[in-house]
Structure formats: C-alpha cells, structure tokens
Amino acid sequence: MMLSPEIVITTILTLIISIVITRVLIPWVIHSCTSQGITTVDAHKPNKPVIAEAGGLAPLLGFIFTILIIVFIWENISWENVMPQKQPEIFEPLLAGLLSVVIAGLIGFLDDVFKIRWRDKILLGFLPAIPLMALKVGTSKINFGFLGIIDFGNLISLPYPIGYINLYSLIIIPLMVNFAFNSFNMLAGFNGLEVGNGTISLAIILIAALFVGNPIVTLFVTSLLGGFLVLLRYNWYPAKILIGDTGTLTLGTGIVVALIIGNMDRLAVGLFGLHFINFLLFFVYIYTHQTAKIATVNDEGNIVAPCPYTVYWFLPYFLKNISERKNVVIILLIHTIIALSILIISLPAFTPA
C-alpha cells in the first residue's frame, strides 16, 4: 500500500520529539530516583549493584508531552502537505488512549514508590480501561478468521428502553487492558527484557498502522516508541536504570490501547503470546509450591533458575550456561518471530483507514 507522505512526515517528526524529550529527562530521572531512594538491587549481577528504579517515568512523560505538542501543532499551525488533514474525530480516541496510559503509568509509579500488593494490582488493572469504555473506543466487530466477524456490540438485546448491551466496551476492553497491564509486568526482571519486548511490539504495530494509513495509531505508537528506544540504551545489559512498574504498566497498557484504537485485536495473539504462556506457567509455579522466588547467578555470571516455570527461567534451567544478556536476546528473538508471523497473517484482514 502506498504510504501517505503526510503520515510518514508526521511519524518522523513525532519520533524525533519523543526521542529528544526522553533523552533530556532520563538523566534527571536517574538522579532523582537515586537521591530519593527509589532504587533496587540488580539481582542478576554477581556484585548486586543498587541502581535507580522507575526509569519508565522518562518515556511516560515523553509520551505525554509528545502527543500534546503534535496535537497543538496539528490544531494551531497550518502545515499544508506536511501534517495530515485535520480530522476532529481522531482526537477522541487519541486522548482517551493517552489518559489510559497515564492512569497505568501513575499506578506503576505509586507501586515503585509505595509498593502495591500484587493482589491489589489485579483490581487496579481495570482502571486504565475506563476512558476507553466511557468513550466506546474501538469497534465492537472482531474478525475471527474462518469463524467470521462477530459484533459484540449487538449480541445481547434487552427490552425497550435499554436496547443493546455493548459487550465489547463493557467486558472485552477491560479484560484485555487488565491482562496486558498485569501480564506485561509478570514477564520482566532481566536487563533489556521488558523494554526490548515493548519496543518490538510497538514497532510491529507501527508497521501495521503505516500499512493501513491510520494516523491515530501511528501518532500514538510513535510517541511511545521513541521514548522507550532511548530508555533501551540505558536499560540494556549492564543496566544503568531499571524501568520499574512505571515502565512495565505503561508499556503493557500502551500496546493494548494501540491495538484497540486501531481495531488490530488479532495482533494481540502475537504481541502477548509469550505473556500468555508465562501467565499459564505462573499457575504451575504456584501449584508446585516453589519456595525460591528469584533466580541467582553463579561465579561465571550464568543464571541459576530455581525452576522452569517462567518464560525467562526456562532456558537457564535446562541449559545451565545461559547468561542474562544471552537469555534476553533469545527471548526477544522468539518474540519477534511470533509477532512478525502474526502480523503477516493478519495484514490482509486490516481495513485501510
């Protein structure tokens, strides 16, 4: 499909703004977290260094400011043949998505500072879905391939004056957001794993958005992607800062919100495939009553996993000679292959914007 020059230019502009803002903010976040004691032990290093946490705050702020700047330019500066044609209807889902990510990031930051119990986060995971539910973002029609298209907005009808119940907004959206919110946070713990996973997922969505010419998803995803690309440099092994729940909850929510806004629900199979497997393994972990909660490292710097019941412990448990960096690279490669495969299969089903 021929890409619109306006969308390509806007994408590049958005990416640059997000990268610049986040790059400026990261040193400040590292200094602030360190001075305020928002730190944690990098447990998978032989010397157990104490480094800053809540690194996800920088790309979260970069995401917020980038969207507001682009919307300001879009509305107040006439750039003919540069910005896409003004479409007022795009701002409702865009700002609803922005609010959802802000809510998730705020919960994550509170968790990094005050340590919220994981049981409470199960309930809190529904909060970021409220803006999407209230504004009925996304379409209730989902294409299930050979099963056909099912409209979840008209499945249940009640007597007058109630009419139809929108199951997509009331049930599916909150469940999708909650799963992404919590499952992304569960597949975490190694340098570069969460940020690498998230940037790959955002890049896949960006490819799909450019393919269909969707300016809303393009702007939304690029605003997140630029910041987390910068953070990846600081979070890659050996990490100078960890992203904390501020970053994981922002990423998980941002990815699923982009899929909902762009009606790209099918991509969730590829982007959250490993997270779903990790989620199932968690119940096996609980059932076997494992006492060890974290992996350690030996004198050679290889991971010593207490059991194989997480995606990131599986290889170290059986191979015995996997370093943290190598383990992360393999997981990200597997994630990329799965995500690209689902993208290729799903592209023909996406409707051009």
C-alpha positions in Angstrom: 0.0 0.0 0.0 1.3 3.5 -0.9 2.1 5.4 2.3 0.8 8.9 2.6 3.6 11.4 2.7 1.8 13.4 5.4 1.7 10.4 7.7 5.3 9.5 7.0 6.5 13.1 7.8 4.3 13.2 10.9 5.7 9.9 12.1 9.3 11.0 11.7 8.5 14.3 13.5 6.7 12.6 16.3 9.6 10.1 16.8 12.2 12.9 16.9 10.2 14.8 19.5 9.7 11.8 21.7 13.4 10.8 21.5 14.6 14.3 22.3 12.3 14.8 25.3 13.0 11.4 26.8 16.8 11.8 26.3 16.6 15.1 28.2 14.6 13.5 31.0 16.4 10.3 31.6 19.5 11.8 33.5 17.1 13.8 35.7 15.0 10.6 36.4 18.2 8.6 37.3 19.4 11.4 39.6 16.0 11.9 41.2 15.4 8.2 41.8 18.8 7.7 43.3 18.6 10.8 45.6 15.1 9.9 46.8 15.9 6.3 47.4 13.7 4.9 44.6 16.3 2.2 43.9 16.5 -1.6 43.7 19.2 -4.3 43.7 20.0 -5.6 40.2 19.8 -9.2 41.5 21.2 -10.9 38.4 24.7 -9.5 38.8 27.5 -11.1 40.9 28.2 -7.8 42.7 24.5 -7.0 43.2 24.6 -3.3 42.3 22.0 -0.9 43.6 20.6 1.2 40.7 17.7 3.6 40.1 14.2 2.2 39.5 11.1 3.8 37.9 13.0 4.5 34.7 9.7 4.2 32.8 8.8 7.7 34.1 11.0 9.3 31.4 9.3 7.8 28.4 5.9 8.2 30.0 6.5 11.9 30.3 8.0 12.0 26.9 4.9 10.2 25.5 2.5 12.8 27.2 4.4 15.8 26.0 4.9 14.5 22.5 1.2 13.9 21.9 0.3 17.3 23.3 2.9 19.0 21.2 1.8 17.2 18.0 -1.9 17.9 18.7 -1.0 21.6 19.3 0.9 21.8 16.0 -1.9 19.9 14.3 -4.6 22.4 15.5 -2.8 25.7 15.5 -0.1 25.6 12.8 -1.1 25.3 9.2 1.5 22.9 7.5 0.0 22.1 4.2 1.3 18.9 2.6 3.1 18.1 5.9 0.5 17.3 8.6 -2.4 15.0 7.7 -5.7 16.8 7.0 -7.3 17.8 10.3 -9.8 15.3 11.4 -11.5 16.3 14.7 -12.9 12.7 15.2 -9.3 11.4 15.7 -8.7 13.3 18.9 -11.4 11.5 21.0 -9.7 8.0 20.8 -6.2 9.6 20.9 -6.9 11.5 24.1 -8.8 8.5 25.6 -5.8 6.3 24.9 -3.5 9.0 26.4 -5.5 9.1 29.6 -5.5 5.3 29.8 -1.7 5.1 29.6 -1.3 8.0 32.1 -3.5 6.1 34.6 -1.4 2.9 34.2 1.8 4.8 34.5 0.7 6.6 37.6 -0.3 3.3 39.2 3.1 1.9 38.3 4.9 4.9 39.8 2.9 4.6 43.0 3.9 0.9 43.1 7.6 1.8 42.6 7.5 4.3 45.5 5.0 2.7 47.9 4.9 -1.0 46.8 1.4 -2.0 46.0 0.5 -5.7 46.6 0.1 -7.8 43.5 -3.4 -8.8 44.6 -4.4 -5.1 44.6 -2.9 -4.6 41.1 -5.3 -7.2 39.8 -8.2 -4.9 40.6 -6.3 -1.7 39.7 -5.7 -3.2 36.2 -9.3 -2.3 35.3 -8.8 1.4 35.9 -6.9 2.2 32.7 -9.8 0.7 30.7 -12.3 3.3 32.0 -11.6 6.1 29.4 -11.8 3.6 26.6 -15.1 2.2 27.9 -16.6 5.6 28.5 -15.9 6.8 25.0 -16.5 3.4 23.3 -13.1 3.5 21.7 -12.6 0.8 19.0 -15.1 -1.2 17.0 -17.2 -4.0 18.5 -16.8 -6.1 15.4 -13.9 -8.6 15.6 -12.7 -10.7 12.7 -12.1 -14.3 13.9 -10.9 -15.6 10.5 -12.7 -18.7 9.5 -15.3 -18.1 12.2 -16.3 -14.8 10.5 -16.9 -11.4 12.0 -18.7 -11.2 15.3 -20.3 -8.0 16.5 -20.0 -7.9 20.3 -22.0 -4.6 20.4 -25.2 -6.3 19.3 -25.1 -9.8 20.8 -27.4 -9.1 23.7 -30.5 -7.1 23.4 -32.9 -6.0 26.3 -36.4 -4.7 26.2 -37.1 -1.0 25.5 -35.7 1.5 26.5 -32.4 -0.2 27.2 -31.7 -1.7 23.8 -28.4 -3.4 23.1 -25.6 -4.0 25.6 -22.1 -3.3 24.2 -20.2 -6.3 25.4 -17.0 -5.1 23.7 -16.9 -1.9 25.7 -18.2 -3.4 29.0 -16.4 -6.8 29.0 -13.8 -7.3 26.4 -11.9 -4.0 26.6 -11.5 -4.1 30.4 -10.4 -7.7 30.3 -7.9 -7.0 27.5 -6.5 -4.0 29.3 -6.2 -5.8 32.7 -4.5 -8.8 31.1 -2.0 -6.6 29.3 -1.5 -4.4 32.4 -0.6 -7.3 34.7 0.9 -9.9 32.3 3.5 -7.5 30.9 4.6 -6.8 34.4 5.0 -10.5 35.1 7.3 -11.1 32.1 10.1 -8.9 33.5 13.2 -8.9 35.6 16.2 -9.0 33.3 18.1 -6.1 31.8 16.5 -5.1 28.4 13.8 -7.7 28.6 10.7 -5.6 29.2 11.9 -2.6 27.1 13.1 -4.8 24.3 9.9 -6.7 24.3 7.8 -3.5 24.3 9.8 -1.7 21.6 9.5 -4.7 19.3 5.7 -4.8 19.9 5.3 -1.1 19.3 7.4 -1.4 16.1 5.1 -4.2 14.8 2.0 -2.1 15.5 3.6 0.9 13.8 4.2 -1.2 10.6 0.6 -2.3 10.6 -0.6 1.3 11.2 1.5 2.6 8.3 0.3 -0.2 6.1 -3.4 0.8 6.6 -2.6 4.5 6.8 -4.0 5.1 10.3 -2.8 8.4 11.7 -4.2 7.9 15.2 -2.3 4.7 15.9 0.8 6.0 14.1 0.9 9.1 16.3 0.1 7.1 19.5 2.6 4.3 18.9 5.4 6.6 17.7 5.1 8.8 20.8 5.7 5.7 23.0 8.3 4.1 20.7 10.7 7.0 20.6 10.9 7.2 24.4 11.4 3.5 25.0 14.0 3.3 22.3 16.0 5.8 24.3 15.4 4.0 27.5 16.5 0.7 26.0 20.0 2.1 25.7 20.1 2.8 29.4 18.3 -0.4 30.4 20.3 -2.8 28.2 22.9 -5.0 29.9 24.5 -3.8 32.2 21.6 -1.5 33.0 22.1 2.0 34.4 18.4 2.1 35.4 15.5 -0.3 35.6 12.1 0.6 34.2 10.1 -0.4 37.3 6.4 -0.9 37.3 6.1 2.7 35.9 7.6 1.3 32.7 6.0 -2.2 32.5 2.5 -1.0 33.2 2.9 1.9 30.8 4.2 -0.4 28.0 1.6 -3.2 28.5 -1.3 -0.7 28.6 0.1 1.4 25.7 0.4 -1.7 23.5 -3.1 -3.0 24.1 -4.6 0.5 23.8 -3.0 0.9 20.4 -4.5 -2.4 19.3 -7.9 -1.3 20.5 -7.8 2.1 18.9 -6.6 0.6 15.6 -9.0 -2.3 15.6 -6.0 -4.6 15.4 -7.1 -7.1 18.1 -5.7 -10.0 16.1 -2.2 -8.8 16.6 -2.6 -9.4 20.4 -2.1 -13.1 19.7 1.5 -12.4 18.6 2.3 -9.5 20.8 1.1 -11.1 24.0 1.8 -14.8 23.1 4.8 -15.2 25.4 3.0 -13.3 28.1 0.1 -15.7 28.0 2.4 -18.7 28.2 4.2 -17.0 31.1 0.8 -16.4 32.7 -0.1 -20.1 32.5 3.3 -21.1 33.8 2.7 -18.9 36.8 -0.2 -21.2 38.0 2.2 -24.2 37.6 4.7 -22.3 39.7 2.1 -21.7 42.4 0.8 -25.3 42.3 4.3 -26.8 42.8 4.8 -24.6 45.9 8.2 -23.3 44.8 10.0 -21.6 47.7 12.7 -19.8 45.7 11.3 -16.5 44.3 14.2 -15.2 42.2 17.0 -16.6 40.1 20.6 -16.1 41.1 23.9 -16.1 39.2 27.0 -18.3 39.6 30.6 -17.2 39.5 30.7 -17.4 35.7 27.8 -14.9 35.5 25.3 -17.5 34.2 21.7 -17.6 35.5 20.8 -20.3 38.1 17.0 -20.7 37.8 15.1 -22.3 40.7 12.6 -23.9 38.3 11.5 -23.8 34.6 8.1 -22.3 35.3 8.5 -18.9 33.8 9.4 -18.0 30.2 12.6 -16.3 31.3 13.7 -19.2 33.5 13.0 -22.0 31.0 16.3 -21.9 29.1 18.6 -21.2 32.1 17.0 -24.1 34.0 17.7 -26.7 31.3 20.9 -25.4 29.6 22.7 -24.3 32.7 25.1 -22.0 30.9 22.9 -19.0 29.8 24.0 -15.5 30.8 21.4 -12.8 31.4 22.2 -11.0 28.2 22.1 -14.2 26.1 18.8 -15.2 27.7 17.2 -11.9 26.9 18.4 -11.9 23.3 16.9 -15.4 22.7 13.6 -14.4 24.3 13.4 -11.2 22.2 14.2 -13.2 19.0 11.4 -15.6 19.7 9.0 -12.8 20.4 10.0 -11.1 17.2 9.4 -14.2 15.1 6.0 -14.8 16.7 4.9 -11.2 16.3 6.1 -10.9 12.7 4.3 -14.2 11.8 1.0 -13.0 13.2 1.5 -9.6 11.5 2.0 -11.2 8.1 -1.1 -13.4 8.6 -3.2 -10.5 9.9 -2.4 -7.7 7.5 -4.8 -8.8 4.8 -7.7 -8.6 7.3 -6.9 -5.0 8.3 -9.1 -2.3 6.7 -7.3 0.8 5.3 -8.1 3.9 7.3 
